[in-house]
Amino acid sequence: MSMKLSEFVFHVVCEMNDAKFLFPVKFEEEKERLAHCLACSHYNTEKQTCGLCECYVPNKVKHLYEECPIEKWGRSIESWNDTYYNLFANKVIEKYPEAEVWKNQIN
């Protein structure tokens, strides 16, 4: 019996939730994001925050699911694919072997 894509995605999301993990981007990407923020007119040097979203920039630039409110940098599908996708896909496949059909079709 094969698994629907929606089921596979649901199980990956559940594994991510169970992991209680913050999903950092690669250090090089973090540095690039920070450089954009430091050069931005909305950056508050004293508080190290974004004047638009009020986020504490040194933390925000570290997480792959974060994005700049004026689209200078975005969520990182590259970091997800390179670092986390196989980890969570494999956990799902361990529990639900029928999901293996989706692993290579998505990547």
Helices and strands as residue ranges (DSSP letters): H 5-19, H 27-38, E 43-44, E 49-50, H 57-60, H 77-79, I 80-84, H 85-95, G 97-99, H 100-106
